[in-house]
Amino acid sequence: MSALNPSVDLVDNAAAYNAAIADAEAEKKKNRGSYQVVTSILELIPTDASEYGEVCGFGQICVELAEQIPYYHPSQLKLVKLLQELGQSSKFKSKYPL
């Protein structure tokens, strides 16, 4: 993790994050439990992600992915459920909650 320039790590990890999210639905179709999908995505994210702004970068990737799915498509709801599960992780909870 680059303490001086955390955005460098965001760029480096963006492809991995994007691939993990895109693969999440394919994994669910293989009867893999959602817990395992969420766990595999969370493994890519550092424990102190909220301190380095990686949560914001991850959120931007999620929005870009959601924009590629038509609003009426069932995959939108699946993505929402996945993001809700990810959001419950301590890795996504702010150090200073609102």
Gaussian input, Z-matrix of N, CA and C with variables (Angstrom, degrees):
# hf/3-21g

backbone

0 1
 N
 C     1     B1
 C     2     B2     1     A1
 N     3     B3     2     A2     1     D1
 C     4     B4     3     A3     2     D2
 C     5     B5     4     A4     3     D3
 N     6     B6     5     A5     4     D4
 C     7     B7     6     A6     5     D5
 C     8     B8     7     A7     6     D6
 N     9     B9     8     A8     7     D7
 C    10    B10     9     A9     8     D8
 C    11    B11    10    A10     9     D9
 N    12    B12    11    A11    10    D10
 C    13    B13    12    A12    11    D11
 C    14    B14    13    A13    12    D12
 N    15    B15    14    A14    13    D13
 C    16    B16    15    A15    14    D14
 C    17    B17    16    A16    15    D15
 N    18    B18    17    A17    16    D16
 C    19    B19    18    A18    17    D17
 C    20    B20    19    A19    18    D18
 N    21    B21    20    A20    19    D19
 C    22    B22    21    A21    20    D20
 C    23    B23    22    A22    21    D21
 N    24    B24    23    A23    22    D22
 C    25    B25    24    A24    23    D23
 C    26    B26    25    A25    24    D24
 N    27    B27    26    A26    25    D25
 C    28    B28    27    A27    26    D26
 C    29    B29    28    A28    27    D27
 N    30    B30    29    A29    28    D28
 C    31    B31    30    A30    29    D29
 C    32    B32    31    A31    30    D30
 N    33    B33    32    A32    31    D31
 C    34    B34    33    A33    32    D32
 C    35    B35    34    A34    33    D33
 N    36    B36    35    A35    34    D34
 C    37    B37    36    A36    35    D35
 C    38    B38    37    A37    36    D36
 N    39    B39    38    A38    37    D37
 C    40    B40    39    A39    38    D38
 C    41    B41    40    A40    39    D39
 N    42    B42    41    A41    40    D40
 C    43    B43    42    A42    41    D41
 C    44    B44    43    A43    42    D42
 N    45    B45    44    A44    43    D43
 C    46    B46    45    A45    44    D44
 C    47    B47    46    A46    45    D45
 N    48    B48    47    A47    46    D46
 C    49    B49    48    A48    47    D47
 C    50    B50    49    A49    48    D48
 N    51    B51    50    A50    49    D49
 C    52    B52    51    A51    50    D50
 C    53    B53    52    A52    51    D51
 N    54    B54    53    A53    52    D52
 C    55    B55    54    A54    53    D53
 C    56    B56    55    A55    54    D54
 N    57    B57    56    A56    55    D55
 C    58    B58    57    A57    56    D56
 C    59    B59    58    A58    57    D57
 N    60    B60    59    A59    58    D58
 C    61    B61    60    A60    59    D59
 C    62    B62    61    A61    60    D60
 N    63    B63    62    A62    61    D61
 C    64    B64    63    A63    62    D62
 C    65    B65    64    A64    63    D63
 N    66    B66    65    A65    64    D64
 C    67    B67    66    A66    65    D65
 C    68    B68    67    A67    66    D66
 N    69    B69    68    A68    67    D67
 C    70    B70    69    A69    68    D68
 C    71    B71    70    A70    69    D69
 N    72    B72    71    A71    70    D70
 C    73    B73    72    A72    71    D71
 C    74    B74    73    A73    72    D72
 N    75    B75    74    A74    73    D73
 C    76    B76    75    A75    74    D74
 C    77    B77    76    A76    75    D75
 N    78    B78    77    A77    76    D76
 C    79    B79    78    A78    77    D77
 C    80    B80    79    A79    78    D78
 N    81    B81    80    A80    79    D79
 C    82    B82    81    A81    80    D80
 C    83    B83    82    A82    81    D81
 N    84    B84    83    A83    82    D82
 C    85    B85    84    A84    83    D83
 C    86    B86    85    A85    84    D84
 N    87    B87    86    A86    85    D85
 C    88    B88    87    A87    86    D86
 C    89    B89    88    A88    87    D87
 N    90    B90    89    A89    88    D88
 C    91    B91    90    A90    89    D89
 C    92    B92    91    A91    90    D90
 N    93    B93    92    A92    91    D91
 C    94    B94    93    A93    92    D92
 C    95    B95    94    A94    93    D93
 N    96    B96    95    A95    94    D94
 C    97    B97    96    A96    95    D95
 C    98    B98    97    A97    96    D96
 N    99    B99    98    A98    97    D97
 C   100   B100    99    A99    98    D98
 C   101   B101   100   A100    99    D99
 N   102   B102   101   A101   100   D100
 C   103   B103   102   A102   101   D101
 C   104   B104   103   A103   102   D102
 N   105   B105   104   A104   103   D103
 C   106   B106   105   A105   104   D104
 C   107   B107   106   A106   105   D105
 N   108   B108   107   A107   106   D106
 C   109   B109   108   A108   107   D107
 C   110   B110   109   A109   108   D108
 N   111   B111   110   A110   109   D109
 C   112   B112   111   A111   110   D110
 C   113   B113   112   A112   111   D111
 N   114   B114   113   A113   112   D112
 C   115   B115   114   A114   113   D113
 C   116   B116   115   A115   114   D114
 N   117   B117   116   A116   115   D115
 C   118   B118   117   A117   116   D116
 C   119   B119   118   A118   117   D117
 N   120   B120   119   A119   118   D118
 C   121   B121   120   A120   119   D119
 C   122   B122   121   A121   120   D120
 N   123   B123   122   A122   121   D121
 C   124   B124   123   A123   122   D122
 C   125   B125   124   A124   123   D123
 N   126   B126   125   A125   124   D124
 C   127   B127   126   A126   125   D125
 C   128   B128   127   A127   126   D126
 N   129   B129   128   A128   127   D127
 C   130   B130   129   A129   128   D128
 C   131   B131   130   A130   129   D129
 N   132   B132   131   A131   130   D130
 C   133   B133   132   A132   131   D131
 C   134   B134   133   A133   132   D132
 N   135   B135   134   A134   133   D133
 C   136   B136   135   A135   134   D134
 C   137   B137   136   A136   135   D135
 N   138   B138   137   A137   136   D136
 C   139   B139   138   A138   137   D137
 C   140   B140   139   A139   138   D138
 N   141   B141   140   A140   139   D139
 C   142   B142   141   A141   140   D140
 C   143   B143   142   A142   141   D141
 N   144   B144   143   A143   142   D142
 C   145   B145   144   A144   143   D143
 C   146   B146   145   A145   144   D144
 N   147   B147   146   A146   145   D145
 C   148   B148   147   A147   146   D146
 C   149   B149   148   A148   147   D147
 N   150   B150   149   A149   148   D148
 C   151   B151   150   A150   149   D149
 C   152   B152   151   A151   150   D150
 N   153   B153   152   A152   151   D151
 C   154   B154   153   A153   152   D152
 C   155   B155   154   A154   153   D153
 N   156   B156   155   A155   154   D154
 C   157   B157   156   A156   155   D155
 C   158   B158   157   A157   156   D156
 N   159   B159   158   A158   157   D157
 C   160   B160   159   A159   158   D158
 C   161   B161   160   A160   159   D159
 N   162   B162   161   A161   160   D160
 C   163   B163   162   A162   161   D161
 C   164   B164   163   A163   162   D162
 N   165   B165   164   A164   163   D163
 C   166   B166   165   A165   164   D164
 C   167   B167   166   A166   165   D165
 N   168   B168   167   A167   166   D166
 C   169   B169   168   A168   167   D167
 C   170   B170   169   A169   168   D168
 N   171   B171   170   A170   169   D169
 C   172   B172   171   A171   170   D170
 C   173   B173   172   A172   171   D171
 N   174   B174   173   A173   172   D172
 C   175   B175   174   A174   173   D173
 C   176   B176   175   A175   174   D174
 N   177   B177   176   A176   175   D175
 C   178   B178   177   A177   176   D176
 C   179   B179   178   A178   177   D177
 N   180   B180   179   A179   178   D178
 C   181   B181   180   A180   179   D179
 C   182   B182   181   A181   180   D180
 N   183   B183   182   A182   181   D181
 C   184   B184   183   A183   182   D182
 C   185   B185   184   A184   183   D183
 N   186   B186   185   A185   184   D184
 C   187   B187   186   A186   185   D185
 C   188   B188   187   A187   186   D186
 N   189   B189   188   A188   187   D187
 C   190   B190   189   A189   188   D188
 C   191   B191   190   A190   189   D189
 N   192   B192   191   A191   190   D190
 C   193   B193   192   A192   191   D191
 C   194   B194   193   A193   192   D192
 N   195   B195   194   A194   193   D193
 C   196   B196   195   A195   194   D194
 C   197   B197   196   A196   195   D195
 N   198   B198   197   A197   196   D196
 C   199   B199   198   A198   197   D197
 C   200   B200   199   A199   198   D198
 N   201   B201   200   A200   199   D199
 C   202   B202   201   A201   200   D200
 C   203   B203   202   A202   201   D201
 N   204   B204   203   A203   202   D202
 C   205   B205   204   A204   203   D203
 C   206   B206   205   A205   204   D204
 N   207   B207   206   A206   205   D205
 C   208   B208   207   A207   206   D206
 C   209   B209   208   A208   207   D207
 N   210   B210   209   A209   208   D208
 C   211   B211   210   A210   209   D209
 C   212   B212   211   A211   210   D210
 N   213   B213   212   A212   211   D211
 C   214   B214   213   A213   212   D212
 C   215   B215   214   A214   213   D213
 N   216   B216   215   A215   214   D214
 C   217   B217   216   A216   215   D215
 C   218   B218   217   A217   216   D216
 N   219   B219   218   A218   217   D217
 C   220   B220   219   A219   218   D218
 C   221   B221   220   A220   219   D219
 N   222   B222   221   A221   220   D220
 C   223   B223   222   A222   221   D221
 C   224   B224   223   A223   222   D222
 N   225   B225   224   A224   223   D223
 C   226   B226   225   A225   224   D224
 C   227   B227   226   A226   225   D225
 N   228   B228   227   A227   226   D226
 C   229   B229   228   A228   227   D227
 C   230   B230   229   A229   228   D228
 N   231   B231   230   A230   229   D229
 C   232   B232   231   A231   230   D230
 C   233   B233   232   A232   231   D231
 N   234   B234   233   A233   232   D232
 C   235   B235   234   A234   233   D233
 C   236   B236   235   A235   234   D234
 N   237   B237   236   A236   235   D235
 C   238   B238   237   A237   236   D236
 C   239   B239   238   A238   237   D237
 N   240   B240   239   A239   238   D238
 C   241   B241   240   A240   239   D239
 C   242   B242   241   A241   240   D240
 N   243   B243   242   A242   241   D241
 C   244   B244   243   A243   242   D242
 C   245   B245   244   A244   243   D243
 N   246   B246   245   A245   244   D244
 C   247   B247   246   A246   245   D245
 C   248   B248   247   A247   246   D246
 N   249   B249   248   A248   247   D247
 C   250   B250   249   A249   248   D248
 C   251   B251   250   A250   249   D249
 N   252   B252   251   A251   250   D250
 C   253   B253   252   A252   251   D251
 C   254   B254   253   A253   252   D252
 N   255   B255   254   A254   253   D253
 C   256   B256   255   A255   254   D254
 C   257   B257   256   A256   255   D255
 N   258   B258   257   A257   256   D256
 C   259   B259   258   A258   257   D257
 C   260   B260   259   A259   258   D258
 N   261   B261   260   A260   259   D259
 C   262   B262   261   A261   260   D260
 C   263   B263   262   A262   261   D261
 N   264   B264   263   A263   262   D262
 C   265   B265   264   A264   263   D263
 C   266   B266   265   A265   264   D264
 N   267   B267   266   A266   265   D265
 C   268   B268   267   A267   266   D266
 C   269   B269   268   A268   267   D267
 N   270   B270   269   A269   268   D268
 C   271   B271   270   A270   269   D269
 C   272   B272   271   A271   270   D270
 N   273   B273   272   A272   271   D271
 C   274   B274   273   A273   272   D272
 C   275   B275   274   A274   273   D273
 N   276   B276   275   A275   274   D274
 C   277   B277   276   A276   275   D275
 C   278   B278   277   A277   276   D276
 N   279   B279   278   A278   277   D277
 C   280   B280   279   A279   278   D278
 C   281   B281   280   A280   279   D279
 N   282   B282   281   A281   280   D280
 C   283   B283   282   A282   281   D281
 C   284   B284   283   A283   282   D282
 N   285   B285   284   A284   283   D283
 C   286   B286   285   A285   284   D284
 C   287   B287   286   A286   285   D285
 N   288   B288   287   A287   286   D286
 C   289   B289   288   A288   287   D287
 C   290   B290   289   A289   288   D288
 N   291   B291   290   A290   289   D289
 C   292   B292   291   A291   290   D290
 C   293   B293   292   A292   291   D291

   B1=1.4526
   B2=1.5170
   B3=1.2652
   B4=1.4478
   B5=1.5191
   B6=1.3403
   B7=1.4593
   B8=1.5222
   B9=1.3213
   B10=1.4542
   B11=1.5219
   B12=1.2980
   B13=1.4547
   B14=1.5282
   B15=1.3436
   B16=1.4641
   B17=1.5162
   B18=1.3383
   B19=1.4632
   B20=1.5249
   B21=1.3266
   B22=1.4629
   B23=1.5252
   B24=1.3337
   B25=1.4590
   B26=1.5149
   B27=1.3257
   B28=1.4644
   B29=1.5131
   B30=1.3205
   B31=1.4619
   B32=1.5251
   B33=1.3292
   B34=1.4586
   B35=1.5243
   B36=1.3247
   B37=1.4607
   B38=1.5222
   B39=1.3185
   B40=1.4666
   B41=1.5236
   B42=1.3014
   B43=1.4651
   B44=1.5238
   B45=1.3160
   B46=1.4681
   B47=1.5216
   B48=1.3458
   B49=1.4635
   B50=1.5248
   B51=1.3205
   B52=1.4623
   B53=1.5270
   B54=1.3055
   B55=1.4620
   B56=1.5215
   B57=1.3222
   B58=1.4647
   B59=1.5166
   B60=1.3227
   B61=1.4629
   B62=1.5189
   B63=1.3193
   B64=1.4638
   B65=1.5249
   B66=1.3116
   B67=1.4600
   B68=1.5229
   B69=1.3117
   B70=1.4632
   B71=1.5224
   B72=1.3161
   B73=1.4633
   B74=1.5253
   B75=1.3061
   B76=1.4640
   B77=1.5261
   B78=1.3198
   B79=1.4618
   B80=1.5240
   B81=1.3246
   B82=1.4665
   B83=1.5218
   B84=1.3268
   B85=1.4622
   B86=1.5237
   B87=1.2947
   B88=1.4624
   B89=1.5300
   B90=1.3357
   B91=1.4604
   B92=1.5191
   B93=1.2848
   B94=1.4530
   B95=1.5158
   B96=1.2935
   B97=1.4537
   B98=1.5106
   B99=1.3237
   B100=1.4643
   B101=1.5196
   B102=1.3227
   B103=1.4631
   B104=1.5229
   B105=1.3093
   B106=1.4624
   B107=1.5237
   B108=1.3218
   B109=1.4657
   B110=1.5236
   B111=1.3302
   B112=1.4657
   B113=1.5231
   B114=1.3042
   B115=1.4618
   B116=1.5252
   B117=1.3178
   B118=1.4695
   B119=1.5250
   B120=1.3251
   B121=1.4680
   B122=1.5238
   B123=1.3310
   B124=1.4611
   B125=1.5252
   B126=1.3179
   B127=1.4667
   B128=1.5239
   B129=1.3202
   B130=1.4644
   B131=1.5264
   B132=1.3177
   B133=1.4618
   B134=1.5195
   B135=1.3387
   B136=1.4632
   B137=1.5334
   B138=1.3227
   B139=1.4626
   B140=1.5188
   B141=1.3143
   B142=1.4628
   B143=1.5266
   B144=1.3127
   B145=1.4693
   B146=1.5186
   B147=1.3306
   B148=1.4658
   B149=1.5213
   B150=1.3233
   B151=1.4591
   B152=1.5244
   B153=1.3035
   B154=1.4554
   B155=1.5178
   B156=1.2940
   B157=1.4519
   B158=1.5130
   B159=1.3162
   B160=1.4632
   B161=1.5195
   B162=1.3160
   B163=1.4618
   B164=1.5209
   B165=1.3246
   B166=1.4666
   B167=1.5274
   B168=1.3087
   B169=1.4627
   B170=1.5152
   B171=1.3102
   B172=1.4589
   B173=1.5239
   B174=1.3194
   B175=1.4692
   B176=1.5169
   B177=1.3175
   B178=1.4621
   B179=1.5257
   B180=1.3171
   B181=1.4631
   B182=1.5247
   B183=1.3319
   B184=1.4726
   B185=1.5225
   B186=1.3341
   B187=1.4662
   B188=1.5243
   B189=1.3316
   B190=1.4664
   B191=1.5254
   B192=1.3152
   B193=1.4607
   B194=1.5268
   B195=1.3242
   B196=1.4699
   B197=1.5235
   B198=1.3256
   B199=1.4637
   B200=1.5276
   B201=1.3148
   B202=1.4610
   B203=1.5286
   B204=1.3296
   B205=1.4673
   B206=1.5214
   B207=1.3247
   B208=1.4695
   B209=1.5330
   B210=1.3184
   B211=1.4666
   B212=1.5217
   B213=1.3087
   B214=1.4639
   B215=1.5328
   B216=1.3085
   B217=1.4626
   B218=1.5347
   B219=1.3215
   B220=1.4706
   B221=1.5347
   B222=1.3035
   B223=1.4640
   B224=1.5218
   B225=1.3411
   B226=1.4649
   B227=1.5259
   B228=1.3248
   B229=1.4645
   B230=1.5268
   B231=1.3122
   B232=1.4605
   B233=1.5234
   B234=1.3294
   B235=1.4570
   B236=1.5242
   B237=1.3236
   B238=1.4677
   B239=1.5251
   B240=1.3185
   B241=1.4695
   B242=1.5259
   B243=1.3198
   B244=1.4578
   B245=1.5265
   B246=1.3303
   B247=1.4636
   B248=1.5226
   B249=1.3297
   B250=1.4646
   B251=1.5252
   B252=1.3121
   B253=1.4607
   B254=1.5255
   B255=1.3247
   B256=1.4630
   B257=1.5249
   B258=1.3263
   B259=1.4576
   B260=1.5112
   B261=1.3170
   B262=1.4611
   B263=1.5274
   B264=1.3159
   B265=1.4592
   B266=1.5217
   B267=1.3253
   B268=1.4649
   B269=1.5262
   B270=1.3239
   B271=1.4602
   B272=1.5221
   B273=1.3210
   B274=1.4536
   B275=1.5205
   B276=1.3046
   B277=1.4567
   B278=1.5164
   B279=1.3082
   B280=1.4609
   B281=1.5247
   B282=1.3079
   B283=1.4577
   B284=1.5216
   B285=1.3231
   B286=1.4600
   B287=1.5186
   B288=1.3377
   B289=1.4705
   B290=1.5154
   B291=1.3361
   B292=1.4659
   B293=1.4994
   A1=107.77
   A2=118.36
   A3=123.47
   A4=109.62
   A5=116.73
   A6=120.74
   A7=111.56
   A8=117.34
   A9=119.83
   A10=112.81
   A11=117.75
   A12=120.93
   A13=110.06
   A14=116.16
   A15=118.79
   A16=113.68
   A17=118.26
   A18=119.49
   A19=111.58
   A20=117.28
   A21=120.78
   A22=109.25
   A23=116.39
   A24=120.15
   A25=111.00
   A26=117.45
   A27=120.43
   A28=110.81
   A29=116.07
   A30=120.27
   A31=109.59
   A32=116.46
   A33=120.40
   A34=111.95
   A35=116.69
   A36=120.70
   A37=113.22
   A38=118.76
   A39=121.31
   A40=111.72
   A41=117.19
   A42=119.98
   A43=110.85
   A44=116.93
   A45=120.43
   A46=110.70
   A47=117.14
   A48=120.74
   A49=110.23
   A50=115.76
   A51=120.63
   A52=110.64
   A53=116.79
   A54=120.70
   A55=111.13
   A56=117.02
   A57=120.25
   A58=111.50
   A59=116.67
   A60=119.81
   A61=110.14
   A62=116.74
   A63=119.96
   A64=111.24
   A65=116.44
   A66=120.35
   A67=113.00
   A68=117.47
   A69=120.64
   A70=111.96
   A71=116.82
   A72=119.37
   A73=111.28
   A74=117.07
   A75=119.64
   A76=110.46
   A77=116.06
   A78=119.97
   A79=111.17
   A80=116.55
   A81=119.30
   A82=110.56
   A83=116.78
   A84=120.55
   A85=111.46
   A86=116.68
   A87=120.89
   A88=110.62
   A89=116.14
   A90=122.90
   A91=113.32
   A92=115.73
   A93=119.75
   A94=106.73
   A95=118.51
   A96=122.44
   A97=112.54
   A98=115.97
   A99=120.14
   A100=111.03
   A101=117.45
   A102=120.17
   A103=110.26
   A104=117.34
   A105=121.24
   A106=111.47
   A107=117.16
   A108=120.75
   A109=109.43
   A110=116.14
   A111=120.75
   A112=109.64
   A113=117.05
   A114=121.33
   A115=111.33
   A116=117.49
   A117=119.77
   A118=111.61
   A119=117.67
   A120=120.44
   A121=110.09
   A122=116.65
   A123=120.43
   A124=112.27
   A125=117.11
   A126=120.26
   A127=111.89
   A128=117.50
   A129=121.24
   A130=112.64
   A131=116.56
   A132=121.37
   A133=109.41
   A134=118.09
   A135=120.69
   A136=111.61
   A137=115.60
   A138=121.39
   A139=111.42
   A140=117.59
   A141=121.86
   A142=111.93
   A143=117.16
   A144=121.83
   A145=112.65
   A146=118.05
   A147=119.69
   A148=111.62
   A149=117.77
   A150=120.59
   A151=112.13
   A152=118.17
   A153=121.71
   A154=113.89
   A155=117.66
   A156=120.37
   A157=114.15
   A158=117.60
   A159=119.64
   A160=111.44
   A161=116.58
   A162=119.61
   A163=109.35
   A164=116.71
   A165=121.25
   A166=109.99
   A167=117.29
   A168=120.90
   A169=111.93
   A170=116.49
   A171=121.12
   A172=109.72
   A173=116.41
   A174=120.65
   A175=111.88
   A176=116.99
   A177=120.78
   A178=110.83
   A179=116.32
   A180=120.30
   A181=110.15
   A182=116.58
   A183=120.71
   A184=111.23
   A185=116.59
   A186=120.33
   A187=109.93
   A188=117.32
   A189=120.38
   A190=111.04
   A191=116.59
   A192=120.45
   A193=110.40
   A194=117.06
   A195=121.15
   A196=111.43
   A197=117.02
   A198=120.34
   A199=112.02
   A200=116.86
   A201=120.46
   A202=112.36
   A203=116.63
   A204=121.05
   A205=107.95
   A206=119.03
   A207=119.94
   A208=110.93
   A209=115.58
   A210=121.47
   A211=112.19
   A212=117.57
   A213=122.28
   A214=113.04
   A215=118.28
   A216=121.97
   A217=110.61
   A218=117.96
   A219=121.09
   A220=113.88
   A221=117.14
   A222=119.74
   A223=112.30
   A224=117.30
   A225=119.47
   A226=109.95
   A227=117.04
   A228=120.69
   A229=111.15
   A230=116.26
   A231=119.86
   A232=110.64
   A233=116.30
   A234=120.22
   A235=110.34
   A236=117.00
   A237=120.85
   A238=110.36
   A239=117.05
   A240=120.72
   A241=111.00
   A242=116.29
   A243=120.50
   A244=110.59
   A245=116.62
   A246=120.49
   A247=111.46
   A248=117.28
   A249=120.11
   A250=110.36
   A251=116.50
   A252=120.42
   A253=110.94
   A254=116.86
   A255=120.09
   A256=111.00
   A257=116.32
   A258=121.34
   A259=114.27
   A260=117.52
   A261=121.09
   A262=112.27
   A263=116.75
   A264=121.12
   A265=110.95
   A266=115.46
   A267=120.17
   A268=111.22
   A269=117.93
   A270=120.49
   A271=111.82
   A272=116.99
   A273=120.57
   A274=113.01
   A275=116.89
   A276=119.07
   A277=108.65
   A278=115.24
   A279=121.19
   A280=111.31
   A281=114.74
   A282=120.95
   A283=109.57
   A284=115.97
   A285=122.53
   A286=108.67
   A287=118.52
   A288=120.58
   A289=112.22
   A290=115.75
   A291=120.51
   A292=111.46
   D1=126.92
   D2=179.64
   D3=-84.92
   D4=109.87
   D5=-176.70
   D6=-69.57
   D7=-30.11
   D8=-177.81
   D9=-83.89
   D10=-31.12
   D11=-178.10
   D12=-139.02
   D13=79.93
   D14=-177.48
   D15=-65.22
   D16=-20.22
   D17=-179.60
   D18=-67.23
   D19=-23.88
   D20=176.52
   D21=-61.60
   D22=-43.04
   D23=178.82
   D24=-66.38
   D25=-34.41
   D26=177.78
   D27=-61.33
   D28=-44.35
   D29=-179.97
   D30=-64.90
   D31=-43.52
   D32=-179.73
   D33=-63.41
   D34=-36.81
   D35=-176.40
   D36=-90.50
   D37=-9.79
   D38=-175.70
   D39=-58.47
   D40=-43.18
   D41=-179.62
   D42=-64.45
   D43=-40.20
   D44=179.33
   D45=-66.59
   D46=-42.77
   D47=178.11
   D48=-61.54
   D49=-48.41
   D50=-177.52
   D51=-61.09
   D52=-43.28
   D53=179.28
   D54=-64.94
   D55=-39.71
   D56=-179.42
   D57=-65.40
   D58=-41.35
   D59=179.40
   D60=-68.39
   D61=-43.51
   D62=-179.70
   D63=-63.60
   D64=-35.56
   D65=-179.77
   D66=-78.54
   D67=-16.31
   D68=-175.77
   D69=-59.03
   D70=-44.83
   D71=-179.69
   D72=-68.53
   D73=-37.85
   D74=177.57
   D75=-63.34
   D76=-37.82
   D77=178.58
   D78=-66.92
   D79=-38.80
   D80=178.63
   D81=-62.78
   D82=-36.01
   D83=179.33
   D84=-65.72
   D85=-22.33
   D86=178.03
   D87=-87.82
   D88=18.66
   D89=179.37
   D90=64.11
   D91=26.55
   D92=174.79
   D93=-84.87
   D94=133.96
   D95=-177.15
   D96=-63.11
   D97=148.91
   D98=-179.75
   D99=-62.87
   D100=-30.47
   D101=177.83
   D102=-59.46
   D103=-42.80
   D104=-179.82
   D105=-67.81
   D106=-36.45
   D107=178.46
   D108=-65.48
   D109=-48.12
   D110=179.49
   D111=-60.87
   D112=-44.23
   D113=-179.89
   D114=-60.67
   D115=-42.09
   D116=-179.14
   D117=-66.85
   D118=-34.69
   D119=176.56
   D120=-70.72
   D121=-42.79
   D122=-178.91
   D123=-63.73
   D124=-28.28
   D125=178.09
   D126=-64.00
   D127=-23.70
   D128=179.90
   D129=-80.33
   D130=-15.50
   D131=-173.04
   D132=-102.33
   D133=129.62
   D134=179.67
   D135=-62.59
   D136=153.04
   D137=-179.68
   D138=-60.01
   D139=-37.81
   D140=-177.41
   D141=-97.82
   D142=34.15
   D143=-175.49
   D144=-58.99
   D145=-37.18
   D146=-177.03
   D147=-67.32
   D148=-24.81
   D149=179.18
   D150=-75.91
   D151=-22.99
   D152=-175.37
   D153=-109.19
   D154=7.78
   D155=177.96
   D156=77.59
   D157=9.18
   D158=-179.42
   D159=-69.28
   D160=-26.54
   D161=177.44
   D162=-63.12
   D163=-41.85
   D164=178.45
   D165=-63.29
   D166=-45.17
   D167=178.48
   D168=-62.99
   D169=-40.12
   D170=177.29
   D171=-64.20
   D172=-40.59
   D173=177.78
   D174=-61.44
   D175=-39.94
   D176=178.39
   D177=-62.70
   D178=-40.08
   D179=178.03
   D180=-64.54
   D181=-40.79
   D182=179.11
   D183=-62.85
   D184=-40.68
   D185=178.51
   D186=-64.81
   D187=-44.09
   D188=178.67
   D189=-60.84
   D190=-39.45
   D191=177.87
   D192=-65.90
   D193=-44.43
   D194=-179.83
   D195=-62.80
   D196=-34.57
   D197=179.69
   D198=-65.99
   D199=-21.20
   D200=-179.90
   D201=-84.25
   D202=-12.21
   D203=-179.68
   D204=-100.50
   D205=125.95
   D206=177.78
   D207=-55.93
   D208=142.64
   D209=-175.42
   D210=-56.25
   D211=-37.21
   D212=-175.36
   D213=-83.63
   D214=-6.21
   D215=-175.47
   D216=-77.08
   D217=139.75
   D218=-179.80
   D219=-58.45
   D220=-22.51
   D221=179.15
   D222=-65.74
   D223=-24.63
   D224=175.79
   D225=-60.52
   D226=-45.70
   D227=179.73
   D228=-65.60
   D229=-37.43
   D230=178.31
   D231=-65.12
   D232=-40.21
   D233=177.86
   D234=-64.66
   D235=-41.29
   D236=178.44
   D237=-60.36
   D238=-45.52
   D239=179.40
   D240=-62.01
   D241=-41.36
   D242=178.06
   D243=-62.21
   D244=-45.41
   D245=-179.16
   D246=-67.02
   D247=-34.08
   D248=175.84
   D249=-62.78
   D250=-43.26
   D251=178.69
   D252=-64.86
   D253=-41.79
   D254=177.84
   D255=-64.12
   D256=-37.91
   D257=-178.06
   D258=-64.43
   D259=-18.86
   D260=178.72
   D261=-79.16
   D262=-10.53
   D263=-178.79
   D264=-73.68
   D265=146.66
   D266=177.02
   D267=-65.27
   D268=-19.57
   D269=178.25
   D270=-68.01
   D271=-22.79
   D272=-178.38
   D273=-102.91
   D274=-9.04
   D275=179.59
   D276=-82.27
   D277=133.94
   D278=-176.50
   D279=-64.90
   D280=149.85
   D281=173.83
   D282=-64.31
   D283=-29.84
   D284=179.04
   D285=-122.17
   D286=83.60
   D287=-176.88
   D288=-62.32
   D289=152.08
   D290=179.82
   D291=-70.88

